Amino acid sequence: MRSEADVTWVPVGNLGQVRMGKQLSPAGRTSGEQFPYLRVANVFDGHIDYSDVKTMGFTEAERKTYALHPGDILLNEGQSLELVGRSSIYNGSSGEFCFQNTLVRFRPGDGVLPGYVQEVFSHWLATGVFAQIAKKTTSIAHLGGDRFAALPFPVLPLPEQRRIIEVLDSVADSERAIEASIAKLRVIQHARLAQATEPTSAVEVSPLKTRLLRIDAGRSPDLPNTPAAPGEWGVLKVSAIHRDGFRPSENKVIDVVTELDEKHEVRPGDLLMSRANTPELVGSSCIAADSSTRLLLSDKTLRLVENPRRANRAYINLCLASEFVRRQIQNLASGSSRSMQNISQKAIESMSIPWPHLAQQQRVVAEFNSTSDQILYAKAELAKLRTLKTGLADDLLSGKVRVGEVA
C-alpha cells in the first residue's frame, strides 16, 4: 500500500488543451471548403465510429484550430445525462478530421499519457463524475468546457500510468470477449428462431384463430399518468408490452376498481399483445410476469388465450416476434400517423402461423430459452467484471493501491 498523498491532483485544464468544437450552421454546409468532422454520433466509450461522417465548411485557420491529431481525446459535450462525457482517443491521421461543438477535445500535455487519460475519463463516466457536473437542459445534458477543465485529475508518474493502462486494458479485453460471445449467441438465436418459424411445405400453416380460444381486451378510462404503487390497481399502458419482456411499472393507477371488470386482471403467464403503438412496436407481445401491483388490460392491450391442446403459448409468443409474422403485422396495421398505428383483433386472428406438432413447438421454445439462459449468464458475468473494473480503477487511479499490489 502507499499513501494517497503520492497522487497529485491537478485541474484537467492544466494538463493539456481543452477546446470546444466548431458550431454547425446552415451556411457551413455550403460555404467554404468542405471537410469531414466528427460529432456525438461518432464518439463512443473507448472507440470512434468513422462509418457515418458528415462534412461542413472550414477555413484554413479553422482547420488549424479544429483539426484532430493522434492522441487527442474527444468527449461528448451534449448528451443524455448518463452518457455525457463519453470519450475515446482519436486514432486517425493527423488533420484528416475536424470536430463539431457537440464534442470537447482534450489534447494531453507531456505529463499525462493519452491512454491513461482515457482510462480516467472512462472511469468518470462509469462512476457518474461527469453527470454530477453536467448542466441539464430539457432532455440534453451539457458537460461544459469550463466545468470539465476544472475537474481535479489524478496525476501519477509516467511509468505508473503505463502499468495502469496495461492492467485496465487486460480487463477491457475480457469485457470485449464476453460482449462478442453475447453478440454471437444472439445471432445464433435469431437465426434458429427464424428457421423454426418460417413456413415450409412440411409444416401446417393456418390462421392464428385456429389455435386460440379467445382474445380478451379491457377498456381505458380517463386516468392520470401515475403508476400504481404496490398493492394498488393499475391499467396497462402499451409500453408495458415489449419484445424484451414485460414491464409492469408501465401502468396508470386506478382508484375505483369497479370501473373495470376484474375478469380482465392480468395474471403471471398471460400472453399479452399490444394492438396500438408505433409502426415498429405495434403488435409486440410478451409473457406477463409477477407484479407488485394488480394490473388490468386496457383497450389497447390484449390477452391471447390459446387452446392448450393445439398450441404452446410461448411458441405463439416467439412466432409473433418472428420476421415472418412481423411482416404480416406491418401490412395489416392501419393508421395515417407514422407515430401510432393499430391492428384489429380480426387482423390478428387472420395472421398465418406455421404450426409444427405440439412436441416440436415445445422443443423450439426449450432451445430458445436455453440460449436466453446462456445470454443472461454471460450478462451477469459481464456485470461482475465491470464492477470489478470500476473498483480496481478507483483504487489504482486514486493511488490507494500500486499496480504491483494487484493480485
BELUR-V357403 format. One record per helix or strand of 3 or more residues. SS is the DSSP state (h for helix, s for strand). FROM is the first residue (numbers start at 1). TO is the last residue. If there is no record, write none. Layout:
# BELUR-V357403
SS:FROM:TO
SS:FROM:TO
This chain:
# BELUR-V357403
h:4:6
s:8:11
h:12:14
s:16:20
h:26:29
s:34:38
h:40:42
s:54:57
h:60:66
s:73:76
s:87:89
s:98:100
s:103:108
h:114:127
h:129:133
s:135:137
s:140:142
h:145:149
s:152:155
h:158:197
s:204:207
h:208:211
s:212:217
s:233:236
h:238:240
s:251:254
h:257:259
h:262:264
s:271:274
s:285:287
s:294:296
s:301:306
h:313:320
h:323:332
h:345:350
s:352:355
h:358:398
h:403:405
